[in-house]
């Protein structure tokens, strides 16, 4: 290397030891003098860039984890809100089901009352108002839903049972002879056991079945005259005697209130009436006991 003071340049000669090719470079001495400064500046820039990149990377990583954490918290909050909404919906649905069951129970009670009232059977009443009532307040959702379901089923079973138990009378009229021992109406002397209830009326008036069941007899039966016997559940049977006309046949399925015949005076009778019997497990029962529910 040789100095050129006038031009303030230095000549640098580089020779390849293999090819012996020579290259000459003129370099400003100011650059050579400032080489260390350039190196320090470049080193500082490189360090600054590294620090900047490190800080940027740290910021990106921190922001990423903050975003992940925030998304996790948002997802948890969303799940909590959905759970709360589901629980509220479930609660409201449970309350609605409860009210539906209560309405069903009330409707069934009203059917029971009407059924018994139509049979002229003494009934209780489920109707009421908000006067003269009270008690400690409990939220509706605290009610035992299973108990309501159980009571609703019981009330429904009561209605089904009532419809198959002979209640009320087959005809509205005066009682002309009660159940039990009575004087002989044919000879007017001596006594006899009367196993039913005689209800007077006009010939041809309709007679109604007092419960659901199946006709097991529909024909003439000795002193009963034209007679219908209906078999019900739980061992019950009902007998209707002295009919002027039979309107059902053996094997017919009968519903409560079905007209099974017309009132008359056939058989051993002193005048138009219906002889009505209630039989339980082959034992004659007093029909008067089936005119009220205890």
Backbone as CSV, one residue per row, in Angstrom:
resi,resn,N_x,N_y,N_z,CA_x,CA_y,CA_z,C_x,C_y,C_z
1,UNK,0.855,-1.173,0.000,0.000,0.000,0.000,0.899,1.234,0.000
2,UNK,0.547,2.266,-0.794,1.353,3.453,-0.866,0.464,4.642,-0.748
3,UNK,1.028,5.720,-0.096,0.250,6.915,0.198,0.377,7.921,-0.950
4,UNK,-0.688,8.617,-1.192,-0.707,9.703,-2.160,-1.183,10.926,-1.414
5,UNK,-0.303,11.773,-0.944,-0.629,12.889,-0.060,-1.426,13.954,-0.765
6,UNK,-1.173,14.171,-2.101,-1.860,15.248,-2.786,-3.343,14.940,-2.913
7,UNK,-3.637,13.745,-3.289,-5.040,13.394,-3.493,-5.670,12.798,-2.265
8,UNK,-4.896,12.611,-1.242,-5.375,12.069,0.016,-6.078,10.730,-0.197
9,UNK,-5.462,9.928,-1.079,-5.982,8.583,-1.317,-4.898,7.576,-1.002
10,UNK,-5.230,6.412,-0.739,-4.303,5.294,-0.543,-4.615,4.260,-1.598
11,UNK,-3.532,3.681,-2.152,-3.696,2.664,-3.178,-3.523,1.299,-2.526
12,UNK,-4.465,0.444,-2.790,-4.427,-0.910,-2.229,-4.328,-1.875,-3.398
13,UNK,-3.261,-2.700,-3.390,-3.030,-3.680,-4.453,-3.272,-5.065,-3.873
14,UNK,-4.124,-5.832,-4.514,-4.451,-7.200,-4.072,-4.078,-8.143,-5.183
15,UNK,-3.223,-9.146,-4.880,-2.757,-10.127,-5.867,-3.217,-11.512,-5.446
16,UNK,-3.793,-12.239,-6.430,-4.233,-13.621,-6.191,-3.010,-14.502,-6.299
17,UNK,-2.730,-15.287,-5.244,-1.516,-16.073,-5.236,-1.569,-17.262,-6.185
18,UNK,-2.695,-17.593,-6.639,-2.823,-18.741,-7.543,-2.787,-18.286,-8.993
19,UNK,-3.586,-17.247,-9.254,-3.631,-16.794,-10.658,-2.691,-15.628,-10.921
20,UNK,-2.127,-15.075,-9.838,-1.247,-13.943,-9.926,-1.925,-12.743,-10.542
21,UNK,-3.264,-12.765,-10.483,-4.023,-11.629,-11.008,-4.013,-10.538,-9.956
22,UNK,-3.787,-9.302,-10.413,-3.641,-8.182,-9.491,-4.791,-7.201,-9.695
23,UNK,-5.321,-6.701,-8.548,-6.379,-5.693,-8.587,-5.938,-4.519,-7.734
24,UNK,-6.216,-3.288,-8.237,-5.776,-2.069,-7.568,-7.009,-1.278,-7.153
25,UNK,-7.039,-0.821,-5.904,-8.156,-0.039,-5.379,-7.619,1.246,-4.782
26,UNK,-8.244,2.393,-5.095,-7.913,3.675,-4.475,-8.979,3.971,-3.421
27,UNK,-8.587,4.126,-2.185,-9.507,4.333,-1.075,-9.191,5.647,-0.400
28,UNK,-10.187,6.429,-0.185,-10.032,7.706,0.509,-9.525,7.431,1.915
29,UNK,-8.526,8.146,2.267,-7.913,7.932,3.576,-8.887,8.255,4.712
30,UNK,-9.814,9.151,4.430,-10.799,9.504,5.473,-11.629,8.275,5.848
31,UNK,-11.929,7.473,4.842,-12.702,6.261,5.123,-11.889,5.268,5.937
32,UNK,-10.587,5.213,5.590,-9.740,4.281,6.329,-9.603,4.746,7.770
33,UNK,-9.468,6.084,7.905,-9.323,6.608,9.266,-10.593,6.416,10.080
34,UNK,-11.725,6.463,9.389,-13.025,6.326,10.089,-13.535,4.887,10.118
35,UNK,-12.684,3.942,9.684,-13.142,2.541,9.602,-13.631,2.020,10.950
36,UNK,-12.852,2.330,12.004,-13.260,1.863,13.337,-14.578,2.516,13.753
37,UNK,-14.702,3.812,13.379,-15.961,4.490,13.703,-17.133,3.834,12.976
38,UNK,-16.873,3.525,11.663,-17.930,2.854,10.892,-18.289,1.508,11.512
39,UNK,-17.205,0.821,11.956,-17.449,-0.504,12.539,-18.285,-0.387,13.804
40,UNK,-17.937,0.641,14.620,-18.692,0.836,15.862,-20.139,1.236,15.570
41,UNK,-20.281,2.135,14.524,-21.648,2.556,14.163,-22.457,1.364,13.689
42,UNK,-21.845,0.564,12.812,-22.542,-0.627,12.302,-22.867,-1.595,13.431
43,UNK,-21.875,-1.753,14.343,-22.105,-2.642,15.475,-23.237,-2.115,16.353
44,UNK,-23.222,-0.769,16.540,-24.303,-0.170,17.335,-25.653,-0.330,16.665
45,UNK,-25.644,-0.092,15.312,-26.903,-0.279,14.574,-27.398,-1.722,14.663
46,UNK,-26.405,-2.657,14.522,-26.780,-4.079,14.600,-27.352,-4.415,15.978
47,UNK,-26.681,-3.884,17.031,-27.182,-4.147,18.393,-28.548,-3.514,18.598
48,UNK,-28.673,-2.259,18.086,-29.981,-1.591,18.207,-31.070,-2.351,17.487
49,UNK,-30.708,-2.848,16.265,-31.688,-3.620,15.493,-32.066,-4.900,16.225
50,UNK,-31.021,-5.545,16.809,-31.305,-6.776,17.566,-32.215,-6.483,18.747
51,UNK,-31.887,-5.377,19.460,-32.728,-5.014,20.600,-34.155,-4.685,20.160
52,UNK,-34.244,-3.968,19.010,-35.568,-3.616,18.488,-36.359,-4.866,18.113
53,UNK,-35.652,-5.780,17.413,-36.318,-7.025,17.016,-36.711,-7.846,18.240
54,UNK,-35.800,-7.855,19.245,-36.107,-8.607,20.470,-37.309,-8.004,21.182
55,UNK,-37.334,-6.681,21.282,-38.474,-6.021,21.916,-39.767,-6.247,21.156
56,UNK,-39.638,-6.149,19.803,-40.831,-6.379,18.972,-41.347,-7.808,19.129
57,UNK,-40.390,-8.764,19.121,-40.788,-10.167,19.295,-41.422,-10.378,20.661
58,UNK,-40.827,-9.753,21.694,-41.389,-9.871,23.043,-42.791,-9.276,23.099
59,UNK,-42.948,-8.130,22.422,-44.270,-7.488,22.389,-45.294,-8.384,21.684
60,UNK,-44.875,-8.948,20.543,-45.779,-9.830,19.782,-46.181,-11.044,20.619
61,UNK,-45.164,-11.661,21.287,-45.449,-12.840,22.124,-46.380,-12.467,23.267
62,UNK,-46.066,-11.319,23.931,-46.906,-10.887,25.043,-48.349,-10.602,24.583
63,UNK,-48.457,-9.919,23.455,-49.787,-9.617,22.923,-50.526,-10.891,22.534
64,UNK,-49.769,-11.865,21.984,-50.396,-13.146,21.616,-50.981,-13.847,22.842
65,UNK,-50.157,-13.897,23.910,-50.640,-14.564,25.120,-51.783,-13.777,25.771
66,UNK,-51.710,-12.430,25.687,-52.810,-11.628,26.202,-54.091,-11.901,25.410
67,UNK,-53.936,-12.025,24.093,-55.092,-12.322,23.241,-55.663,-13.698,23.555
68,UNK,-54.760,-14.688,23.715,-55.208,-16.041,24.063,-55.941,-16.031,25.403
69,UNK,-55.350,-15.310,26.385,-55.960,-15.219,27.713,-57.324,-14.544,27.635
70,UNK,-57.390,-13.441,26.845,-58.653,-12.722,26.697,-59.701,-13.595,26.015
71,UNK,-59.310,-14.325,24.969,-60.246,-15.219,24.279,-60.735,-16.324,25.203
72,UNK,-59.802,-16.829,26.042,-60.182,-17.864,27.004,-61.203,-17.334,28.002
73,UNK,-60.927,-16.105,28.503,-61.851,-15.494,29.459,-63.206,-15.209,28.808
74,UNK,-63.171,-14.724,27.549,-64.429,-14.460,26.833,-65.213,-15.754,26.614
75,UNK,-64.494,-16.829,26.254,-65.156,-18.119,26.052,-65.778,-18.619,27.353
76,UNK,-65.030,-18.448,28.466,-65.555,-18.873,29.763,-66.780,-18.054,30.145
77,UNK,-66.705,-16.727,29.884,-67.848,-15.861,30.186,-69.046,-16.232,29.333
78,UNK,-68.795,-16.522,28.053,-69.873,-16.937,27.151,-70.522,-18.223,27.635
79,UNK,-69.663,-19.173,28.068,-70.197,-20.437,28.590,-71.008,-20.211,29.856
80,UNK,-70.494,-19.309,30.720,-71.231,-19.004,31.950,-72.591,-18.395,31.633
81,UNK,-72.598,-17.460,30.650,-73.857,-16.832,30.256,-74.810,-17.857,29.651
82,UNK,-74.259,-18.757,28.813,-75.100,-19.801,28.217,-75.643,-20.744,29.285
83,UNK,-74.760,-21.091,30.262,-75.203,-21.952,31.354,-76.296,-21.271,32.162
84,UNK,-76.088,-19.972,32.436,-77.091,-19.230,33.206,-78.409,-19.153,32.437
85,UNK,-78.288,-18.909,31.105,-79.499,-18.842,30.283,-80.197,-20.196,30.234
86,UNK,-79.386,-21.262,30.123,-79.965,-22.608,30.086,-80.662,-22.941,31.399
87,UNK,-79.996,-22.568,32.518,-80.599,-22.831,33.828,-81.886,-22.038,33.997
88,UNK,-81.882,-20.784,33.524,-83.081,-19.947,33.631,-84.204,-20.523,32.761
89,UNK,-83.817,-20.949,31.536,-84.815,-21.546,30.642,-85.362,-22.836,31.238
90,UNK,-84.447,-23.645,31.828,-84.875,-24.886,32.459,-85.804,-24.602,33.632
91,UNK,-85.450,-23.579,34.412,-86.267,-23.186,35.553,-87.647,-22.734,35.088
92,UNK,-87.666,-21.855,34.054,-88.949,-21.375,33.533,-89.766,-22.513,32.938
93,UNK,-89.077,-23.445,32.245,-89.776,-24.583,31.662,-90.371,-25.470,32.746
94,UNK,-89.600,-25.649,33.840,-90.082,-26.469,34.952,-91.313,-25.829,35.600
95,UNK,-91.237,-24.485,35.761,-92.384,-23.780,36.344,-93.594,-23.891,35.421
96,UNK,-93.359,-23.763,34.098,-94.465,-23.872,33.145,-95.082,-25.262,33.197
97,UNK,-94.224,-26.293,33.266,-94.735,-27.659,33.372,-95.547,-27.835,34.652
98,UNK,-95.045,-27.205,35.723,-95.759,-27.305,36.994,-97.149,-26.685,36.873
99,UNK,-97.215,-25.486,36.249,-98.518,-24.835,36.096,-99.430,-25.644,35.183
100,UNK,-98.845,-26.253,34.147,-99.648,-27.101,33.270,-100.241,-28.272,34.045
101,UNK,-99.420,-28.864,34.930,-99.901,-29.974,35.747,-100.979,-29.513,36.719
102,UNK,-100.754,-28.325,37.315,-101.756,-27.792,38.238,-103.063,-27.494,37.510
103,UNK,-102.957,-26.928,36.307,-104.166,-26.655,35.523,-104.872,-27.951,35.145
104,UNK,-104.070,-28.974,34.804,-104.655,-30.271,34.477,-105.362,-30.853,35.690
105,UNK,-104.716,-30.737,36.866,-105.317,-31.256,38.088,-106.616,-30.509,38.401
106,UNK,-106.586,-29.177,38.240,-107.789,-28.377,38.511,-108.895,-28.729,37.529
107,UNK,-108.517,-28.897,36.249,-109.508,-29.278,35.239,-110.120,-30.641,35.549
108,UNK,-109.259,-31.565,36.008,-109.751,-32.906,36.347,-110.677,-32.851,37.560
109,UNK,-110.317,-32.005,38.549,-111.191,-31.845,39.718,-112.552,-31.292,39.308
110,UNK,-112.546,-30.345,38.390,-113.813,-29.785,37.919,-114.638,-30.845,37.186
111,UNK,-113.956,-31.713,36.431,-114.659,-32.815,35.765,-115.268,-33.761,36.796
112,UNK,-114.501,-34.015,37.883,-115.009,-34.882,38.944,-116.248,-34.262,39.571
113,UNK,-116.168,-32.954,39.861,-117.307,-32.267,40.473,-118.534,-32.319,39.565
114,UNK,-118.292,-32.046,38.265,-119.419,-32.067,37.319,-119.990,-33.475,37.198
115,UNK,-119.089,-34.461,37.142,-119.535,-35.847,37.031,-120.415,-36.231,38.214
116,UNK,-119.953,-35.886,39.420,-120.722,-36.218,40.614,-122.007,-35.387,40.691
117,UNK,-121.914,-34.128,40.284,-123.092,-33.267,40.313,-124.162,-33.784,39.350
118,UNK,-123.712,-34.236,38.181,-124.654,-34.806,37.213,-125.328,-36.060,37.753
119,UNK,-124.658,-36.752,38.678,-125.237,-37.971,39.272,-126.034,-37.643,40.529
120,UNK,-126.141,-36.333,40.850,-126.811,-35.900,42.089,-126.101,-36.438,43.335
121,UNK,-124.765,-36.514,43.243,-123.954,-36.980,44.368,-123.368,-35.754,45.066
122,UNK,-123.439,-35.751,46.412,-122.887,-34.639,47.180,-121.399,-34.508,46.888
123,UNK,-120.936,-33.276,46.580,-119.552,-33.085,46.162,-118.891,-32.003,46.993
124,UNK,-117.566,-32.026,46.978,-116.774,-30.946,47.536,-116.504,-29.962,46.408
125,UNK,-115.926,-28.806,46.715,-115.633,-27.823,45.675,-114.182,-27.401,45.742
126,UNK,-113.544,-27.337,44.570,-112.159,-26.860,44.491,-112.105,-25.394,44.104
127,UNK,-113.258,-24.780,43.884,-113.288,-23.374,43.464,-113.081,-22.471,44.671
128,UNK,-112.469,-21.320,44.440,-112.244,-20.381,45.530,-111.882,-19.022,44.982
129,UNK,-111.532,-18.092,45.869,-111.091,-16.773,45.438,-109.947,-16.335,46.327
130,UNK,-109.536,-15.092,46.189,-108.392,-14.593,46.948,-108.787,-13.911,48.251
131,UNK,-110.025,-14.037,48.634,-110.478,-13.439,49.883,-110.206,-14.371,51.059
132,UNK,-109.744,-13.774,52.175,-109.539,-14.522,53.420,-108.559,-15.684,53.241
133,UNK,-107.458,-15.412,52.538,-106.424,-16.437,52.366,-105.086,-15.846,52.775
134,UNK,-104.065,-16.677,52.922,-102.745,-16.183,53.308,-101.767,-17.313,53.483
135,UNK,-100.599,-16.990,54.069,-99.577,-18.001,54.278,-98.215,-17.454,53.900
136,UNK,-97.155,-18.131,54.317,-95.796,-17.707,54.026,-95.518,-17.825,52.542
137,UNK,-94.757,-16.852,52.005,-94.432,-16.859,50.585,-93.270,-17.806,50.300
138,UNK,-93.446,-18.642,49.287,-92.377,-19.487,48.776,-92.353,-19.330,47.260
139,UNK,-91.160,-19.158,46.654,-91.093,-19.048,45.184,-91.701,-20.280,44.531
140,UNK,-92.284,-20.064,43.342,-92.978,-21.159,42.651,-92.035,-22.300,42.314
141,UNK,-90.734,-21.969,42.021,-89.809,-23.023,41.621,-89.364,-23.894,42.786
142,UNK,-89.771,-23.521,44.021,-89.410,-24.337,45.179,-90.421,-25.456,45.427
143,UNK,-91.500,-25.457,44.648,-92.523,-26.482,44.828,-91.970,-27.833,44.379
144,UNK,-92.349,-28.871,45.071,-91.919,-30.224,44.720,-92.664,-30.671,43.467
145,UNK,-91.952,-30.625,42.321,-92.586,-30.952,41.041,-93.039,-32.402,41.007
146,UNK,-92.242,-33.298,41.550,-92.616,-34.717,41.551,-93.894,-34.956,42.345
147,UNK,-94.043,-34.185,43.449,-95.260,-34.324,44.253,-96.480,-33.850,43.469
148,UNK,-96.321,-32.749,42.719,-97.430,-32.259,41.893,-97.793,-33.305,40.843
149,UNK,-96.769,-33.892,40.212,-97.024,-34.931,39.219,-97.757,-36.112,39.844
150,UNK,-97.323,-36.502,41.048,-97.957,-37.617,41.740,-99.412,-37.315,42.057
151,UNK,-99.662,-36.101,42.575,-101.038,-35.731,42.928,-101.913,-35.620,41.682
152,UNK,-101.348,-35.114,40.581,-102.108,-35.021,39.330,-102.505,-36.403,38.845
153,UNK,-101.562,-37.345,38.906,-101.864,-38.720,38.506,-102.932,-39.323,39.414
154,UNK,-102.836,-39.025,40.718,-103.833,-39.554,41.657,-105.223,-39.016,41.343
155,UNK,-105.297,-37.710,41.030,-106.595,-37.110,40.717,-107.166,-37.720,39.439
156,UNK,-106.288,-37.920,38.438,-106.736,-38.554,37.192,-107.238,-39.967,37.466
157,UNK,-106.538,-40.704,38.310,-106.974,-42.058,38.665,-108.306,-42.034,39.408
158,UNK,-108.501,-40.995,40.240,-109.777,-40.870,40.963,-110.924,-40.715,39.978
159,UNK,-110.721,-39.856,38.953,-111.768,-39.652,37.952,-112.074,-40.957,37.222
160,UNK,-111.016,-41.675,36.811,-111.223,-42.940,36.099,-111.931,-43.953,36.992
161,UNK,-111.571,-43.949,38.290,-112.226,-44.879,39.223,-113.682,-44.502,39.426
162,UNK,-113.953,-43.198,39.618,-115.332,-42.753,39.829,-116.229,-43.120,38.654
163,UNK,-115.670,-43.028,37.442,-116.471,-43.330,36.261,-116.816,-44.810,36.151
164,UNK,-116.137,-45.641,36.924,-116.398,-47.086,36.879,-117.044,-47.597,38.161
165,UNK,-117.345,-46.697,39.099,-118.043,-47.068,40.337,-119.461,-46.506,40.270
166,UNK,-120.472,-47.320,40.553,-121.863,-46.843,40.438,-122.188,-45.747,41.450
167,UNK,-122.288,-44.535,40.959,-122.614,-43.394,41.804,-123.885,-42.724,41.282
168,UNK,-124.681,-42.205,42.202,-125.914,-41.537,41.798,-127.033,-42.516,41.506
169,UNK,-127.995,-42.050,40.744,-129.206,-42.840,40.481,-129.455,-42.938,38.984
170,UNK,-130.149,-43.976,38.571,-130.450,-44.134,37.143,-131.621,-43.270,36.677
171,UNK,-132.357,-42.696,37.666,-133.567,-41.928,37.300,-133.898,-40.964,38.438
172,UNK,-134.348,-39.784,38.073,-134.769,-38.813,39.085,-136.249,-39.003,39.366
173,UNK,-136.551,-39.376,40.589,-137.943,-39.598,40.987,-138.041,-39.777,42.484
174,UNK,-139.232,-40.079,42.956,-139.437,-40.297,44.387,-139.036,-41.706,44.784
175,UNK,-138.450,-41.832,45.990,-138.136,-43.152,46.515,-139.430,-43.757,47.060
176,UNK,-139.846,-44.874,46.504,-141.086,-45.507,46.964,-140.823,-46.722,47.841
177,UNK,-139.601,-47.202,47.838,-139.249,-48.317,48.719,-137.744,-48.321,48.913
178,UNK,-137.306,-48.338,50.188,-135.880,-48.278,50.503,-135.272,-49.677,50.557
179,UNK,-133.944,-49.678,50.704,-133.182,-50.910,50.861,-133.418,-51.461,52.276
180,UNK,-133.637,-52.783,52.375,-133.783,-53.417,53.691,-135.111,-54.150,53.834
181,UNK,-135.441,-54.460,55.078,-136.687,-55.201,55.363,-137.883,-54.272,55.197
182,UNK,-138.920,-54.778,54.543,-140.126,-53.990,54.326,-141.349,-54.915,54.377
183,UNK,-142.522,-54.311,54.444,-143.752,-55.099,54.361,-143.954,-55.593,52.942
184,UNK,-144.598,-56.749,52.800,-144.849,-57.336,51.478,-145.870,-56.468,50.724
185,UNK,-145.447,-55.774,49.631,-146.356,-54.865,48.933,-147.409,-55.596,48.089
186,UNK,-147.175,-56.864,47.830,-148.109,-57.604,46.979,-149.272,-58.176,47.789
187,UNK,-148.979,-58.677,48.993,-150.030,-59.303,49.820,-150.474,-58.409,50.969
188,UNK,-149.667,-57.327,51.187,-149.931,-56.431,52.310,-149.912,-57.160,53.648
189,UNK,-149.200,-58.264,53.716,-149.053,-59.001,54.975,-147.657,-59.617,55.016
190,UNK,-147.097,-59.688,56.196,-145.756,-60.265,56.336,-144.663,-59.289,55.923
191,UNK,-143.421,-59.800,55.986,-142.269,-58.968,55.684,-141.355,-59.664,54.677
192,UNK,-140.543,-58.859,54.017,-139.571,-59.410,53.050,-138.353,-58.472,52.984
193,UNK,-137.256,-59.033,52.476,-136.043,-58.216,52.310,-136.048,-57.599,50.916
194,UNK,-135.883,-56.293,50.871,-135.848,-55.576,49.596,-134.395,-55.184,49.302
195,UNK,-133.727,-55.802,48.305,-132.281,-55.636,48.093,-131.900,-54.421,47.252
196,UNK,-132.823,-53.486,47.074,-132.488,-52.341,46.227,-133.289,-51.116,46.614
197,UNK,-133.409,-50.220,45.654,-134.117,-48.953,45.857,-135.122,-48.795,44.729
198,UNK,-136.396,-48.536,45.079,-137.437,-48.306,44.080,-137.615,-46.804,43.877
199,UNK,-137.567,-46.401,42.590,-137.710,-44.988,42.245,-138.858,-44.870,41.251
200,UNK,-139.863,-44.111,41.627,-141.063,-44.014,40.787,-140.840,-43.092,39.599
201,UNK,-141.729,-43.216,38.608,-141.661,-42.364,37.418,-142.788,-42.714,36.474
202,UNK,-142.708,-42.183,35.291,-143.717,-42.460,34.265,-143.198,-43.488,33.282
203,UNK,-144.049,-44.355,32.857,-143.669,-45.389,31.894,-143.077,-44.734,30.644
204,UNK,-141.935,-45.264,30.221,-141.273,-44.755,29.021,-140.191,-43.742,29.287
205,UNK,-140.034,-43.289,30.546,-138.956,-42.344,30.842,-137.606,-43.061,30.791
206,UNK,-136.532,-42.374,30.345,-135.229,-43.039,30.166,-134.567,-43.394,31.497
207,UNK,-133.818,-44.488,31.466,-133.025,-44.938,32.608,-131.551,-44.919,32.182
208,UNK,-130.714,-44.413,33.059,-129.310,-44.186,32.700,-128.377,-45.105,33.499
209,UNK,-127.319,-45.577,32.837,-126.288,-46.360,33.522,-125.560,-45.447,34.507
210,UNK,-125.265,-45.967,35.682,-124.624,-45.149,36.716,-123.106,-45.262,36.725
211,UNK,-122.532,-46.066,35.818,-121.066,-46.190,35.735,-120.685,-46.873,34.430
212,UNK,-119.418,-46.723,34.050,-118.909,-47.443,32.878,-118.927,-48.940,33.154
213,UNK,-119.145,-49.721,32.132,-119.128,-51.164,32.333,-119.563,-51.931,31.100
214,UNK,-119.844,-53.212,31.320,-120.253,-54.111,30.241,-121.574,-54.775,30.602
215,UNK,-122.509,-54.794,29.658,-123.807,-55.441,29.893,-123.598,-56.961,29.937
216,UNK,-123.995,-57.585,31.068,-123.854,-59.037,31.199,-125.222,-59.738,31.170
217,UNK,-126.294,-58.945,31.255,-127.640,-59.524,31.173,-128.588,-58.448,30.641
218,UNK,-129.424,-58.845,29.682,-130.422,-57.928,29.121,-131.603,-58.760,28.634
219,UNK,-132.500,-59.110,29.572,-133.620,-59.991,29.228,-134.620,-59.975,30.386
220,UNK,-135.603,-60.839,30.305,-136.570,-60.983,31.394,-135.945,-61.833,32.492
221,UNK,-136.105,-61.390,33.766,-135.490,-62.105,34.890,-136.509,-62.212,36.022
222,UNK,-137.382,-63.208,35.960,-138.336,-63.492,37.028,-139.113,-62.276,37.478
223,UNK,-139.132,-62.062,38.803,-139.880,-60.954,39.382,-139.348,-59.585,38.989
224,UNK,-138.096,-59.537,38.471,-137.540,-58.261,38.017,-138.171,-57.799,36.693
225,UNK,-138.869,-58.698,36.019,-139.413,-58.360,34.717,-138.286,-58.155,33.721
226,UNK,-138.461,-57.193,32.839,-137.397,-56.873,31.899,-136.263,-56.209,32.684
227,UNK,-135.066,-56.793,32.560,-133.973,-56.423,33.470,-132.656,-56.268,32.723
228,UNK,-131.835,-55.341,33.187,-130.476,-55.136,32.655,-129.506,-55.193,33.822
229,UNK,-128.425,-55.966,33.644,-127.358,-56.020,34.647,-126.063,-55.600,33.968
230,UNK,-125.355,-54.667,34.601,-124.090,-54.166,34.055,-122.974,-54.500,35.036
231,UNK,-121.870,-55.050,34.503,-120.704,-55.383,35.323,-119.687,-54.254,35.203
232,UNK,-119.202,-53.791,36.360,-118.222,-52.708,36.411,-116.903,-53.255,36.981
233,UNK,-115.910,-52.394,37.092,-114.626,-52.837,37.660,-114.730,-52.935,39.176
234,UNK,-113.698,-53.514,39.790,-113.571,-53.610,41.242,-114.699,-54.413,41.880
235,UNK,-115.282,-55.327,41.114,-116.291,-56.222,41.675,-117.698,-55.661,41.751
236,UNK,-117.950,-54.495,41.143,-119.274,-53.879,41.205,-120.168,-54.360,40.062
237,UNK,-121.468,-54.440,40.366,-122.499,-54.676,39.367,-123.703,-53.800,39.714
238,UNK,-124.480,-53.428,38.689,-125.733,-52.707,38.936,-126.853,-53.425,38.198
239,UNK,-128.030,-53.389,38.823,-129.206,-54.067,38.252,-130.339,-53.055,38.119
240,UNK,-131.039,-53.120,36.988,-132.149,-52.226,36.695,-133.354,-53.094,36.319
241,UNK,-134.407,-53.047,37.165,-135.535,-53.948,36.947,-136.841,-53.239,36.610
242,UNK,-137.802,-54.052,36.104,-139.155,-53.622,35.759,-139.209,-52.683,34.556
243,UNK,-138.230,-52.797,33.634,-138.195,-51.918,32.474,-139.364,-52.223,31.531
244,UNK,-139.818,-51.176,30.867,-140.839,-51.390,29.833,-140.182,-51.765,28.509
245,UNK,-138.916,-51.345,28.340,-138.192,-51.677,27.107,-136.703,-51.684,27.398
246,UNK,-136.003,-52.686,26.867,-134.549,-52.788,27.007,-133.899,-52.239,25.743
247,UNK,-132.911,-51.335,25.910,-132.274,-50.689,24.758,-130.822,-51.105,24.553
248,UNK,-130.339,-52.086,25.314,-128.967,-52.574,25.153,-128.993,-54.089,25.008
249,UNK,-127.844,-54.616,24.620,-127.721,-56.068,24.469,-126.533,-56.571,25.279
250,UNK,-126.565,-57.864,25.586,-125.476,-58.479,26.326,-124.163,-58.285,25.561
251,UNK,-123.120,-57.864,26.280,-121.812,-57.641,25.665,-121.549,-56.193,25.300
252,UNK,-122.584,-55.339,25.335,-122.385,-53.931,25.007,-121.480,-53.254,26.040
253,UNK,-120.578,-52.381,25.551,-119.757,-51.553,26.428,-120.535,-50.278,26.722
254,UNK,-120.727,-50.002,27.996,-121.596,-48.903,28.414,-120.776,-47.808,29.095
255,UNK,-121.101,-46.565,28.763,-120.513,-45.423,29.443,-121.517,-44.841,30.433
256,UNK,-120.993,-44.199,31.453,-121.862,-43.533,32.419,-122.818,-42.585,31.701
257,UNK,-124.104,-42.690,32.040,-125.089,-41.805,31.420,-125.732,-42.369,30.177
258,UNK,-125.275,-43.551,29.722,-125.900,-44.185,28.567,-127.321,-44.624,28.921
259,UNK,-128.285,-44.378,28.034,-129.659,-44.847,28.256,-129.692,-46.338,27.982
260,UNK,-130.015,-47.119,29.029,-129.984,-48.577,28.870,-131.401,-49.168,28.717
261,UNK,-132.422,-48.369,28.982,-133.806,-48.852,28.846,-134.793,-47.782,29.244
262,UNK,-136.080,-48.176,29.231,-137.153,-47.242,29.584,-137.892,-47.753,30.815
263,UNK,-138.250,-46.833,31.681,-138.938,-47.166,32.928,-140.282,-47.838,32.625
264,UNK,-140.660,-48.805,33.501,-141.923,-49.518,33.279,-142.438,-50.171,34.547
265,UNK,-143.207,-51.242,34.362,-143.796,-51.947,35.504,-143.921,-53.429,35.217
266,UNK,-142.934,-53.991,34.505,-142.955,-55.420,34.189,-142.497,-56.225,35.397
267,UNK,-142.884,-57.493,35.438,-142.483,-58.359,36.535,-143.342,-58.136,37.773
268,UNK,-142.776,-58.407,38.928,-143.487,-58.278,40.203,-143.486,-56.804,40.605
269,UNK,-144.520,-56.081,40.237,-144.544,-54.630,40.415,-145.976,-54.156,40.646
270,UNK,-146.108,-53.107,41.422,-147.429,-52.536,41.686,-147.659,-51.248,40.892
271,UNK,-146.658,-50.804,40.123,-146.804,-49.583,39.349,-145.478,-49.181,38.719
272,UNK,-145.500,-48.233,37.805,-144.278,-47.852,37.082,-143.190,-47.310,38.010
273,UNK,-142.044,-47.928,37.954,-140.873,-47.505,38.722,-139.666,-48.308,38.225
274,UNK,-138.491,-47.957,38.681,-137.306,-48.753,38.398,-136.797,-49.296,39.723
275,UNK,-136.525,-50.591,39.735,-135.880,-51.218,40.889,-134.379,-51.212,40.602
276,UNK,-133.605,-50.536,41.467,-132.168,-50.334,41.234,-131.363,-50.988,42.341
277,UNK,-130.385,-51.800,41.952,-129.528,-52.480,42.916,-128.054,-52.180,42.629
278,UNK,-127.272,-52.125,43.709,-125.811,-52.060,43.618,-125.264,-53.307,44.302
279,UNK,-124.410,-54.031,43.592,-123.878,-55.302,44.096,-122.353,-55.215,44.098
280,UNK,-121.730,-55.588,45.221,-120.275,-55.572,45.333,-119.808,-56.955,45.768
281,UNK,-119.055,-57.605,44.889,-118.553,-58.961,45.161,-119.695,-59.883,45.577
282,UNK,-120.794,-59.802,44.801,-121.986,-60.649,44.975,-122.789,-60.325,46.231
283,UNK,-122.469,-59.222,46.906,-123.212,-58.808,48.091,-124.034,-57.564,47.756
284,UNK,-125.333,-57.601,48.091,-126.211,-56.460,47.836,-125.808,-55.286,48.730
285,UNK,-125.725,-54.096,48.139,-125.357,-52.888,48.860,-126.527,-51.903,48.850
286,UNK,-126.563,-51.028,49.837,-127.601,-50.004,49.879,-127.250,-48.886,48.893
287,UNK,-128.033,-48.677,47.838,-127.724,-47.645,46.830,-127.624,-46.235,47.440
288,UNK,-128.278,-46.007,48.571,-128.213,-44.687,49.201,-126.778,-44.332,49.566
289,UNK,-125.969,-45.352,49.892,-124.583,-45.090,50.275,-123.730,-44.589,49.100
290,UNK,-124.259,-44.674,47.897,-123.514,-44.246,46.719,-124.025,-42.904,46.183
291,UNK,-124.711,-42.185,47.048,-125.219,-40.864,46.662,-124.349,-39.740,47.213
292,UNK,-123.255,-40.100,47.893,-122.325,-39.083,48.386,-120.924,-39.678,48.415
293,UNK,-119.933,-38.791,48.365,-118.526,-39.216,48.418,-117.957,-38.764,49.742
294,UNK,-117.484,-39.715,50.549,-116.970,-39.400,51.884,-115.465,-39.288,51.865
